């Protein structure tokens, strides 16, 4: 049961926060720099594939070990590391190979990915602990 709560709460925190941030901050910055190169709207299948696989990674590498060890701050720290690595891989690669990729896009998305992954991992652990205890 703890694993189900962990997955659902972690995913909910991540999805809600990411939807708000994408719409209000990230999309306007990317639109300013990429213009017509940015897809109008989003493709549902790739979005689902990203969120599902990313949540699996967050649970496996950050949340579950912290819940198992009883150290919630471990989820925060490992989530931040995972977020930095995952978002950094995307952003630094894009910046290296795409003409219109801008350092502002890298900085904003990298900071966001680090923070949202950390908070979602930690929040899921806290909720799973509260419901189990």
Secondary structure as UniProt FT lines:
FT   HELIX           2..21
FT   HELIX           22..26
FT   HELIX           27..34
FT   HELIX           35..37
FT   HELIX           44..58
FT   HELIX           59..63
FT   HELIX           64..69
FT   HELIX           72..97
FT   TURN            99..100
FT   HELIX           103..132
//
